[in-house]
């Protein structure tokens, strides 16, 4: 199938700051973190925004206890790839609703952070590796795409201007795990950091029991999946909207 698809273009380099938006702690570690490591090593500033604290993510661990555990693991995972700013919005895990409230929260964050690039989850129900994606992922991905537009329109969410947040136009929106990927980041030198980032989610992975993935094998497999379209190099691919 890869032979019938066009080659992936290198991800643009003419930017300095990125905001990565995801539904849960660990979402960004399933591949995107390898690209983040490459960016931070190149001197770019990347920050994370998590819509939930992932408190419904470990069976057998009460959400009140689970949330702080997963937040701490996300901070540790982010540090492995050079990210030291991580924000949690506190929306309820597992029942995130697409709508104006979520769009406003994301637009507020975008106006406050003023990133050149927003990285979001693919809102398509079917991610690049198949199956049906989680409802929270789809809701957050679509809201993030809309929020990048909302952030640049002074007449949408006018209350944000009253908070001192002026409109901000994002240059690029990059969708992770998209079946329509157009660009890629070489992660040959950062795949180990990517693996370490996901392995930082120790309690979460332990909670998966027999369903826990082989982290190194899985992430290398994802990166290898795009190699035929990117000169044989290990890669994290994105659908780039500009």
N, C-alpha and C positions, 0 to 999 in steps of 0.2 A: 504493500500500500504506500509506503514511504516513497518508492520510486516514482509514483504517479503524482506526487505532490511537489510544489516548488520548493527550492531551497529556502531555509530560514535566513533572514537578514540579521546581521549583528545588531544588538540592541543599541539605540542611540547613546552617545556619550556626552552630548551637549547639554548637560544638566548637572545640578549639584545636590539637590535635596529630594528625598522620596519619603512618602508616607505609605506604609503597608497596612491595609485594613483587612481584618479577618473576623470571623464569627467567634472562634474559640482559641484558647491556648492550645498549641500544637499544630494548628492549621498551617501556619506559615512554615513550619518545620518539615512538612511533607513535600519538600522540593524547593520552594521559593527561597529558603534560607541560604541555599548554595549560591544563588545569584546575589543575595544581600551581602554575603561574605565577600564576593568579588567586588561589589560596589564599595563597601567600606574600606577594603584594602586599597582601592584606587583613590581614597580620600573623600568619597562622597558621604553625606550625612543621611542616615536612614533611621526613621522612627516607626514604632508600631502602635496600632490602635486596635484593641480587641473589644468587640461589641459585648461579649459576655465574659464571665470568669470561668466558664466551663464547669460549673458546679454540678451539672447533671451527668458528667462524663465518666465517673468511676462507680460501677455497680458495687453496692455494699458499703459505700462511704457516703455518709449523710452530706447533702449539699452545703450545709453550714460549715462543715469541716473541709469539704472538698474544694470549695472555691478558693480559699487562701492557699491551699496546697498547690493548686494549678496555677494560680497567679505567681507564686514563688518559682515554680518550674519554668514558667514562661520567661520570667526575668533572667533565669539562669541560661535558658536556651538562647535568648536574644543576645546575651553577653558573649556567647561562643562565636557569634558572627559579627561582632563589633557594634551592636545596637545597645545603647544605654538609656533610651527613653521609650518606655512602654506605658500606655494608658489603657485603662479598662472602663468601659462605659456603664457596665452593670445591668445591661438588659438580661432578662431571664433566659437561661440556657435551655435549648430544645424547643422553645416556643417563640423565637424571634419573629416579629411581624414586620413585613414590608409595609411602609406607609410614611405619612408625613413626619411623624415623630422621629423615626429612624433617619429619614433623609435630613431632617433639621440637625440632629445630633452630629451626623457625619459632615454636613456642610459647615457646621460650627467649627469642628476640628480642623477641617481643611483651611478655612479662613484664618484660624489661629496659627496653624503650623506653616501655611503658605508654601507647600511643596511644589517642585517642578513636575514631579511624577507621583501619581497615585497607583499603587498596586492593589488589585482587588481579586477576589475569587470569581471564577467564571459563573455567571448566573444561569448558564445553560443547564438543564436538568441532567444532561449526560456529559460528564467530564471526559478528558482526553483518554483516560485509561478504562473507560466503559462503566457500565452500571448506571445507577441513578444516584445523583448527589443528594446530600442531606438538605432538608428544608431550610435550616439556618444558613447554610452556605449560599443557597440560591437567593434567599431574601437579602442577605448582606451584600452579595455581589451586585445585584440589581440596584439596591439603594446606594451603593458606593458610586456606581456609574452615574446615576441621576444626581447624586450629591456633588460630583465634580462640576456638573453644569449649574446646579443651584448655587454653588459657592461663587460662581462668576457673574451671577445675575442679581443686581442690587434690588430688583423688584420682587424677588422670591425670598421668603423668610425675612421680611423687613425688620423683624425684632432683632436680628443679628447685628444690623447696623447700629441699633440702639445700645448694643453691648460693646460697641467700639470695634466691631469686626467688619472691615471693609471688604468688598468683593475681591475675589482672587481667582484668576484663571489658571487652571492646571494645564501644562503643556502636553503631557502624555498620560493616558490611562492605560495600564497594562493588566490584562486579564490572565491569571494563572490557570493552568490545567484546561485551557480552551482547546476544543477540537479544531479550531480554526487558527492555530498559532501562525504568526507571521515573522516573529523575531526571536532571537535566543541570546543567552549569556553563556559564555564558556565557563564551566565549573570544574574543569580538569584539576585546577590547583586548589579548589575550595570544597571538594566533595567530602574530605575528612571533617572539615568544620561543619558542614551540613549534617553529617552523621552525628557528630558530638552535640549539635543543637537539639536534634530530636531525642537523643539518648538522655538529655538533661531532664526529660519528662519521665522520670523513673517510676513514680507512683502511678502515673497514668498508664504506662506500658505494662507494669505489673498487673494492673487492674484488668487488662485485656486477657490475661491468662493464656490459654492455649491459642488464642486468636492474635496474640501479639506478633507483629511482623519481625522478620530478620531485617533490622533497620539498615545495616550496611548494604545488604543485597537488594533491598527494595529501592533505596535511593539511587544506588548505582544503576539499577534497572530502569528507573524513570529517566535518568540522565542519558542512558544508552539508547533509549527509545527514540530520542531526537537526533542522535549522532549521524544517521545517514543523510539527514537534511542540513547538517551543519559541519561539513567537512570531516566527519568521523570523530569530532570532539564531543566529550561529555557536555551536555547542555541542559539548561532550564529554559523552556520555551514560553512565550507569552503572545497573546493576541494584542497588538498595539493599536490603540485608538488615539487619534490626535485631532 
